[in-house]
Amino acid sequence: MAKSFDKEPFPSLRLVRANRESPDINGKFVLYWMTAARRTTWNFALERAVALAQEFHKPLFIVETLNSEQRWCSDRHHAFVLSGMADNKKFCEARDLRYYPFVESQRGETMELIEALAAHSCALVADDFPVKPFTQDATHVAQRIGVSMERVDSNGLLPMRATDRPFPTAYSFRRFLQKTLPDHLLNLPKAKPLARIKLPRLRGLPAEIRRNWPPTPSKLLSADTSALSRLPIDHNVVPARLVGGPSAAGKLLKQFLRRKLAAYPESRNHPDADGTSGLSPYLHLGHISAHEIFVELAKMQKWSPTDLSEKATGKREGWWGMSQASETFLDQLVTWRELGFNMCFNAKDYDKFDSLSDWAKKTLAEHESDRREYIYSSEELEQGRTHDRIWNAAQTQLVREGMLHNYMRMLWGKKILQWSAGPAEALETMIELNNKYALDGQDPNSYSGIFWILGRYDRPWGPERPIFGKIRYMSSDNTARKLKLHQYLDSFAPE
Ligand SMILES: Cc1cc2nc3c(=O)[nH]c(=O)nc-3n(C[C@H](O)[C@H](O)[C@H](O)COP(=O)(O)OP(=O)(O)OC[C@H]3O[C@@H](n4cnc5c(N)ncnc54)[C@H](O)[C@@H]3O)c2cc1C
């Protein structure tokens, strides 16, 4: 293993050819289609596009797109992504780089635009992200264009293609990481792939592009409500207070490392302590990279790769050779987060009830017809109208802020299982509410969290209970006893 953060050659496991076409050296530019790693730093796909542009002596053209008229598109999600687009535009304009933000006003326009641009390009580089609408769109475009298209994985510290098997537990995945990660850990993306590059300038765009797919106007980029109101998206899910974008993400990371990390192991579970990073929406939308977070943490810890333990025991602490707080945080950021990517990448039915393990499906089926003291409709749940104040507070936080505290998320899901007509209905409700309201929704970890409620990554628990069977149970009373949540309840479910 290399001994420092020096740049290694571009990691081949990060890159896959998406079609069999060749590059067209007569094309006008190399096209980078940004959809998941929505940032200009620490981005393998951008780095690859720059390398191709240098190889072909062509300009680089970055197009960042945002789909509309798809399930869960809303003012909230759009506003968050648009703030990131505004950041990226500012960054590129300051460096005289060609960046084109595009927001669909109807379904299909993005793919048409990319196909039209590909016809003028030498080659296309796209992000790789393992959740369905993204994979489907990229596959569709790859089949329809006449130049080579590559997909590049900038998602986590472990390349998704480092293994082709989905791991059933965090323990087995952690053990695998401890054996495998040293080979990948130092193969970092460039922090500044656009710095000091010399590329020809792209003079103009074909007129048909601007005419048929005009770039996002500044009013929409600033998430102006009247501009958003013209899009075919859900206007009832209003923008959250949290502002999106790489710039906000960078500030949040600094604050977390400086002010919260030391107390993270103790405070992360208490909603009143506000002890977690709050980075998940930014990680989800690619406004920040897991590599950047890791490197900043490692620098703060004065960590070197020689600090890694040589023993892959699968234990949560002791492997990284960092402080306990850092290791607890890395276990979430790396083990738990990338476990979700591992599942979505390797199990195509990751979002289907049937993807649960046999023991979980069996026990849930055995208790499907158990009597339920409460059954709430999806509307009652959505509006937070249950008998349980803690649950209502969690649902209100989700609807109001687009965020939900991790511990509350677990309780939130367990109660949906308990109060739904059956486990399949519970699954549907969780997916709908999570992805509709959460800024980090539609992420691989939306599915790992939601399926964890139903037993994924877990073991059978006793005693066997009504409705849950051997699935881990959680109670609101116990949560109230264990957690500091007075202020939380006052904010989200005042008496
Ligand atoms: C029912 C349910 C639904 C969930 N839905 C989502 C979702 O839609 N999107 C999402 O990103 N996470 C989801 N999670 C996982 C987890 O709750 C969030 O990642 C975490 O609360 C994010 O807060 P944070 O950024 O402050 O985390 P921190 O504690 O600061 O952790 C740092 C990062 O590690 C990752 N992480 C932390 N906890 C987990 C976890 N349990 N599983 C996987 N990754 C984790 C996240 O990327 C997070 O940003 C869900 C969990 C459950 C139980």
The ligand as a MOL file (V3000), in Angstrom:
LIG
                    3D

  0  0  0     0  0            999 V3000
M  V30 BEGIN CTAB
M  V30 COUNTS 53 58 0 0 0
M  V30 BEGIN ATOM
M  V30 1 C -36.0240 4.2460 8.2850 0
M  V30 2 C -34.7240 4.8730 7.8900 0
M  V30 3 C -34.6450 5.6550 6.7380 0
M  V30 4 C -33.4320 6.2240 6.3420 0
M  V30 5 N -33.4050 6.9820 5.2020 0
M  V30 6 C -32.2290 7.5330 4.7900 0
M  V30 7 C -32.1850 8.3080 3.5930 0
M  V30 8 O -33.2020 8.5140 2.9290 0
M  V30 9 N -30.9760 8.7980 3.2020 0
M  V30 10 C -29.8270 8.6090 3.9440 0
M  V30 11 O -28.7610 9.0930 3.5450 0
M  V30 12 N -29.8590 7.8950 5.0910 0
M  V30 13 C -31.0120 7.3590 5.5370 0
M  V30 14 N -31.0440 6.6420 6.7050 0
M  V30 15 C -29.7800 6.4470 7.4590 0
M  V30 16 C -29.4780 7.5250 8.5270 0
M  V30 17 O -30.5960 7.7460 9.3230 0
M  V30 18 C -29.0040 8.8630 7.9220 0
M  V30 19 O -27.9590 8.6170 7.0020 0
M  V30 20 C -28.4670 9.8040 9.0190 0
M  V30 21 O -29.4810 10.0750 9.9370 0
M  V30 22 C -27.9930 11.0780 8.3770 0
M  V30 23 O -27.7170 12.0580 9.3450 0
M  V30 24 P -26.2810 12.7070 9.4480 0
M  V30 25 O -25.7980 13.1050 8.1110 0
M  V30 26 O -26.3280 13.7470 10.5000 0
M  V30 27 O -25.4360 11.4340 9.9200 0
M  V30 28 P -24.0480 11.3170 10.6850 0
M  V30 29 O -24.3120 10.5860 11.9510 0
M  V30 30 O -23.3460 12.5900 10.7790 0
M  V30 31 O -23.2370 10.2770 9.7720 0
M  V30 32 C -22.4010 10.6860 8.6890 0
M  V30 33 C -22.8810 10.0270 7.4080 0
M  V30 34 O -22.8400 8.6070 7.5410 0
M  V30 35 C -23.9330 8.0300 6.8300 0
M  V30 36 N -24.8110 7.3500 7.7900 0
M  V30 37 C -25.0760 7.6940 9.0700 0
M  V30 38 N -25.9300 6.8050 9.6290 0
M  V30 39 C -26.2080 5.9000 8.6810 0
M  V30 40 C -27.0320 4.7420 8.6360 0
M  V30 41 N -27.7030 4.3140 9.7000 0
M  V30 42 N -27.1160 4.0590 7.4910 0
M  V30 43 C -26.4260 4.4430 6.4000 0
M  V30 44 N -25.6250 5.5310 6.3730 0
M  V30 45 C -25.5230 6.2490 7.5000 0
M  V30 46 C -24.6830 9.1730 6.1740 0
M  V30 47 O -24.2180 9.3300 4.8700 0
M  V30 48 C -24.3200 10.3450 7.0480 0
M  V30 49 O -24.4450 11.5830 6.4270 0
M  V30 50 C -32.2540 6.0360 7.1310 0
M  V30 51 C -32.3400 5.2580 8.2960 0
M  V30 52 C -33.5490 4.6820 8.6780 0
M  V30 53 C -33.5950 3.8460 9.9200 0
M  V30 END ATOM
M  V30 BEGIN BOND
M  V30 1 1 1 2
M  V30 2 1 2 3
M  V30 3 2 2 52
M  V30 4 2 3 4
M  V30 5 1 4 5
M  V30 6 1 4 50
M  V30 7 2 5 6
M  V30 8 1 6 7
M  V30 9 1 6 13
M  V30 10 2 7 8
M  V30 11 1 7 9
M  V30 12 1 9 10
M  V30 13 2 10 11
M  V30 14 1 10 12
M  V30 15 2 12 13
M  V30 16 1 13 14
M  V30 17 1 14 15
M  V30 18 1 14 50
M  V30 19 1 15 16
M  V30 20 1 16 17
M  V30 21 1 16 18
M  V30 22 1 18 19
M  V30 23 1 18 20
M  V30 24 1 20 21
M  V30 25 1 20 22
M  V30 26 1 22 23
M  V30 27 1 23 24
M  V30 28 2 24 25
M  V30 29 1 24 26
M  V30 30 1 24 27
M  V30 31 1 27 28
M  V30 32 2 28 29
M  V30 33 1 28 30
M  V30 34 1 28 31
M  V30 35 1 31 32
M  V30 36 1 32 33
M  V30 37 1 33 34
M  V30 38 1 33 48
M  V30 39 1 34 35
M  V30 40 1 35 36
M  V30 41 1 35 46
M  V30 42 1 36 37
M  V30 43 1 36 45
M  V30 44 2 37 38
M  V30 45 1 38 39
M  V30 46 1 39 40
M  V30 47 2 39 45
M  V30 48 1 40 41
M  V30 49 2 40 42
M  V30 50 1 42 43
M  V30 51 2 43 44
M  V30 52 1 44 45
M  V30 53 1 46 47
M  V30 54 1 46 48
M  V30 55 1 48 49
M  V30 56 2 50 51
M  V30 57 1 51 52
M  V30 58 1 52 53
M  V30 END BOND
M  V30 END CTAB
M  END
